Amino acid sequence: MGIKENLMKIQEKITKAAERAGRKPEEITLLAASKTRTPQEIREAFNAGIKVFGENRVQEARDKIPALSDLPIEWHFIGHLQKNKAKYVVKMFELIHSVDSKALVEELQKRADKENKIQKVLIEVKLSPEETKHGCKEGEVPELIDTILSSPNLQLLGFMTIPPYFENAEDVRPYFQRLRNIKEKMEEEFKRNFPHLSMGMSHDFEIAVEEGATIVRIGTALFGPRNY
């Protein structure tokens, strides 16, 4: 099965999940998670109809993005972001999904100001106890929102989470519900709309869509198993 066939299957699942939740399928952006994928594979996915791609590693993106500069791709940064890499990320990416600390917000503001750019961001919230997961704690979210809202070169569009992996994808539903509840609570508290929930990957994106995801980050289901 090629990328085009895989994409058709994924889109069909997104449509059905959206309909089950009383949502419109066009509310959901399919982001192709392109970590370890070659420029050729990315071109193939773009030609199949995907316009949004997400990279996890700054160095890999610095090699790859220039090689694809002839395509009008919208690049998102979806990996853990260290402060010292902020300057590269602001230059290359339209939306950063993984903002998780005040120090990072301050660095991104400084870099975006320097680039004369409004940098769109999401707050990554850590809802699982796993050591390997990044993100701010739920209780830290309001303070982080405050910091972003007072940064003139940053625009907060919503929230992201990476839940634990469960064999049974249904077990992940409470994590997606929690992120949606955080979003709704913060919208009420700050009297503004945060339109995006970035949640759901290859094995659980249908549940994410049912629970309100607006961006699903899909790699393996689209490209096939990763080559490390």
Secondary structure by P-SEA (a helix, b strand, c coil): ccaaaaaaaaaaaaaaaaaaacccccccccccccccccaaaaaaaaaacccbbbbccaaaaaaccccccccccbbbbcccccccaaaaaaaccccccccccaaaaaaaaaaaaaaccbbbbbbbbbcccccccccccccaaaaaaaaaaacccccccccccccccccccccaaaaaaaaaaaaaaaaaaaccccccccccccccaaaaaaacccbbbbcccccccccc
